[in-house]
């Protein structure tokens, strides 16, 4: 994707150079009066949540990602309990464990109870 050009209608940076005093010739950043060299910050200019142009149906919102991670964590605990009681035959589940997953010693009754509790309730 080509960079915005002042000749094609993009806004020009409105900052004057310290050294020469001449106005900057760079195109202004999206939604800002300055260019990237004179203090335009992406985090302040990009729209968030439902206002963002790439937001589609709430599929990739922060709340939906958090709910998905919690579901994966509960499923990981259920899989480890199933493997401990030899419910599954064959290879283990693929991929890495979720970020909040605590490896528990399921031979210890207290840790087994904790794993069951974490798999039943929302984390």
MODELLER restraints for C-alpha pairs under 7 A, 6 or more apart:
rsr = mdl.restraints
at = mdl.atoms
rsr.add(forms.Gaussian(group=physical.xy_distance, feature=features.Distance(at['CA:4:A'], at['CA:10:A']), mean=5.96, stdev=0.5))
rsr.add(forms.Gaussian(group=physical.xy_distance, feature=features.Distance(at['CA:4:A'], at['CA:27:A']), mean=6.50, stdev=0.5))
rsr.add(forms.Gaussian(group=physical.xy_distance, feature=features.Distance(at['CA:5:A'], at['CA:27:A']), mean=6.19, stdev=0.5))
rsr.add(forms.Gaussian(group=physical.xy_distance, feature=features.Distance(at['CA:6:A'], at['CA:12:A']), mean=5.96, stdev=0.5))
rsr.add(forms.Gaussian(group=physical.xy_distance, feature=features.Distance(at['CA:6:A'], at['CA:27:A']), mean=5.65, stdev=0.5))
rsr.add(forms.Gaussian(group=physical.xy_distance, feature=features.Distance(at['CA:10:A'], at['CA:27:A']), mean=6.29, stdev=0.5))
rsr.add(forms.Gaussian(group=physical.xy_distance, feature=features.Distance(at['CA:11:A'], at['CA:27:A']), mean=5.82, stdev=0.5))
rsr.add(forms.Gaussian(group=physical.xy_distance, feature=features.Distance(at['CA:11:A'], at['CA:28:A']), mean=5.41, stdev=0.5))
rsr.add(forms.Gaussian(group=physical.xy_distance, feature=features.Distance(at['CA:12:A'], at['CA:25:A']), mean=6.50, stdev=0.5))
rsr.add(forms.Gaussian(group=physical.xy_distance, feature=features.Distance(at['CA:12:A'], at['CA:26:A']), mean=6.13, stdev=0.5))
rsr.add(forms.Gaussian(group=physical.xy_distance, feature=features.Distance(at['CA:12:A'], at['CA:27:A']), mean=4.50, stdev=0.5))
rsr.add(forms.Gaussian(group=physical.xy_distance, feature=features.Distance(at['CA:12:A'], at['CA:28:A']), mean=5.04, stdev=0.5))
rsr.add(forms.Gaussian(group=physical.xy_distance, feature=features.Distance(at['CA:13:A'], at['CA:24:A']), mean=5.79, stdev=0.5))
rsr.add(forms.Gaussian(group=physical.xy_distance, feature=features.Distance(at['CA:13:A'], at['CA:25:A']), mean=6.56, stdev=0.5))
rsr.add(forms.Gaussian(group=physical.xy_distance, feature=features.Distance(at['CA:13:A'], at['CA:26:A']), mean=5.79, stdev=0.5))
rsr.add(forms.Gaussian(group=physical.xy_distance, feature=features.Distance(at['CA:13:A'], at['CA:27:A']), mean=5.51, stdev=0.5))
rsr.add(forms.Gaussian(group=physical.xy_distance, feature=features.Distance(at['CA:13:A'], at['CA:28:A']), mean=4.51, stdev=0.5))
rsr.add(forms.Gaussian(group=physical.xy_distance, feature=features.Distance(at['CA:13:A'], at['CA:33:A']), mean=5.82, stdev=0.5))
rsr.add(forms.Gaussian(group=physical.xy_distance, feature=features.Distance(at['CA:13:A'], at['CA:34:A']), mean=4.64, stdev=0.5))
rsr.add(forms.Gaussian(group=physical.xy_distance, feature=features.Distance(at['CA:13:A'], at['CA:35:A']), mean=5.30, stdev=0.5))
rsr.add(forms.Gaussian(group=physical.xy_distance, feature=features.Distance(at['CA:14:A'], at['CA:23:A']), mean=6.61, stdev=0.5))
rsr.add(forms.Gaussian(group=physical.xy_distance, feature=features.Distance(at['CA:14:A'], at['CA:24:A']), mean=6.77, stdev=0.5))
rsr.add(forms.Gaussian(group=physical.xy_distance, feature=features.Distance(at['CA:14:A'], at['CA:33:A']), mean=5.99, stdev=0.5))
rsr.add(forms.Gaussian(group=physical.xy_distance, feature=features.Distance(at['CA:14:A'], at['CA:34:A']), mean=5.95, stdev=0.5))
rsr.add(forms.Gaussian(group=physical.xy_distance, feature=features.Distance(at['CA:15:A'], at['CA:23:A']), mean=5.86, stdev=0.5))
rsr.add(forms.Gaussian(group=physical.xy_distance, feature=features.Distance(at['CA:15:A'], at['CA:24:A']), mean=5.92, stdev=0.5))
rsr.add(forms.Gaussian(group=physical.xy_distance, feature=features.Distance(at['CA:15:A'], at['CA:34:A']), mean=6.37, stdev=0.5))
rsr.add(forms.Gaussian(group=physical.xy_distance, feature=features.Distance(at['CA:16:A'], at['CA:22:A']), mean=5.33, stdev=0.5))
rsr.add(forms.Gaussian(group=physical.xy_distance, feature=features.Distance(at['CA:16:A'], at['CA:23:A']), mean=4.17, stdev=0.5))
rsr.add(forms.Gaussian(group=physical.xy_distance, feature=features.Distance(at['CA:16:A'], at['CA:24:A']), mean=5.82, stdev=0.5))
rsr.add(forms.Gaussian(group=physical.xy_distance, feature=features.Distance(at['CA:17:A'], at['CA:23:A']), mean=6.02, stdev=0.5))
rsr.add(forms.Gaussian(group=physical.xy_distance, feature=features.Distance(at['CA:17:A'], at['CA:24:A']), mean=6.29, stdev=0.5))
rsr.add(forms.Gaussian(group=physical.xy_distance, feature=features.Distance(at['CA:26:A'], at['CA:35:A']), mean=6.22, stdev=0.5))
rsr.add(forms.Gaussian(group=physical.xy_distance, feature=features.Distance(at['CA:27:A'], at['CA:35:A']), mean=6.00, stdev=0.5))
rsr.add(forms.Gaussian(group=physical.xy_distance, feature=features.Distance(at['CA:28:A'], at['CA:34:A']), mean=5.02, stdev=0.5))
rsr.add(forms.Gaussian(group=physical.xy_distance, feature=features.Distance(at['CA:28:A'], at['CA:35:A']), mean=4.24, stdev=0.5))
rsr.add(forms.Gaussian(group=physical.xy_distance, feature=features.Distance(at['CA:29:A'], at['CA:35:A']), mean=5.06, stdev=0.5))
rsr.add(forms.Gaussian(group=physical.xy_distance, feature=features.Distance(at['CA:29:A'], at['CA:36:A']), mean=6.29, stdev=0.5))
rsr.add(forms.Gaussian(group=physical.xy_distance, feature=features.Distance(at['CA:29:A'], at['CA:40:A']), mean=6.31, stdev=0.5))
rsr.add(forms.Gaussian(group=physical.xy_distance, feature=features.Distance(at['CA:30:A'], at['CA:45:A']), mean=6.91, stdev=0.5))
rsr.add(forms.Gaussian(group=physical.xy_distance, feature=features.Distance(at['CA:31:A'], at['CA:45:A']), mean=5.80, stdev=0.5))
rsr.add(forms.Gaussian(group=physical.xy_distance, feature=features.Distance(at['CA:32:A'], at['CA:40:A']), mean=6.49, stdev=0.5))
rsr.add(forms.Gaussian(group=physical.xy_distance, feature=features.Distance(at['CA:32:A'], at['CA:45:A']), mean=6.83, stdev=0.5))
rsr.add(forms.Gaussian(group=physical.xy_distance, feature=features.Distance(at['CA:34:A'], at['CA:40:A']), mean=5.54, stdev=0.5))
rsr.add(forms.Gaussian(group=physical.xy_distance, feature=features.Distance(at['CA:49:A'], at['CA:55:A']), mean=6.72, stdev=0.5))
rsr.add(forms.Gaussian(group=physical.xy_distance, feature=features.Distance(at['CA:49:A'], at['CA:61:A']), mean=6.77, stdev=0.5))
rsr.add(forms.Gaussian(group=physical.xy_distance, feature=features.Distance(at['CA:70:A'], at['CA:123:A']), mean=6.08, stdev=0.5))
rsr.add(forms.Gaussian(group=physical.xy_distance, feature=features.Distance(at['CA:72:A'], at['CA:98:A']), mean=6.67, stdev=0.5))
rsr.add(forms.Gaussian(group=physical.xy_distance, feature=features.Distance(at['CA:73:A'], at['CA:98:A']), mean=5.76, stdev=0.5))
rsr.add(forms.Gaussian(group=physical.xy_distance, feature=features.Distance(at['CA:73:A'], at['CA:101:A']), mean=6.36, stdev=0.5))
rsr.add(forms.Gaussian(group=physical.xy_distance, feature=features.Distance(at['CA:74:A'], at['CA:118:A']), mean=6.57, stdev=0.5))
rsr.add(forms.Gaussian(group=physical.xy_distance, feature=features.Distance(at['CA:74:A'], at['CA:119:A']), mean=4.48, stdev=0.5))
rsr.add(forms.Gaussian(group=physical.xy_distance, feature=features.Distance(at['CA:75:A'], at['CA:119:A']), mean=6.86, stdev=0.5))
rsr.add(forms.Gaussian(group=physical.xy_distance, feature=features.Distance(at['CA:76:A'], at['CA:97:A']), mean=6.85, stdev=0.5))
rsr.add(forms.Gaussian(group=physical.xy_distance, feature=features.Distance(at['CA:77:A'], at['CA:115:A']), mean=6.09, stdev=0.5))
rsr.add(forms.Gaussian(group=physical.xy_distance, feature=features.Distance(at['CA:77:A'], at['CA:119:A']), mean=5.53, stdev=0.5))
rsr.add(forms.Gaussian(group=physical.xy_distance, feature=features.Distance(at['CA:78:A'], at['CA:119:A']), mean=5.86, stdev=0.5))
rsr.add(forms.Gaussian(group=physical.xy_distance, feature=features.Distance(at['CA:82:A'], at['CA:88:A']), mean=6.40, stdev=0.5))
rsr.add(forms.Gaussian(group=physical.xy_distance, feature=features.Distance(at['CA:84:A'], at['CA:106:A']), mean=6.96, stdev=0.5))
rsr.add(forms.Gaussian(group=physical.xy_distance, feature=features.Distance(at['CA:104:A'], at['CA:111:A']), mean=6.13, stdev=0.5))
rsr.add(forms.Gaussian(group=physical.xy_distance, feature=features.Distance(at['CA:105:A'], at['CA:111:A']), mean=6.26, stdev=0.5))
rsr.add(forms.Gaussian(group=physical.xy_distance, feature=features.Distance(at['CA:106:A'], at['CA:112:A']), mean=4.73, stdev=0.5))
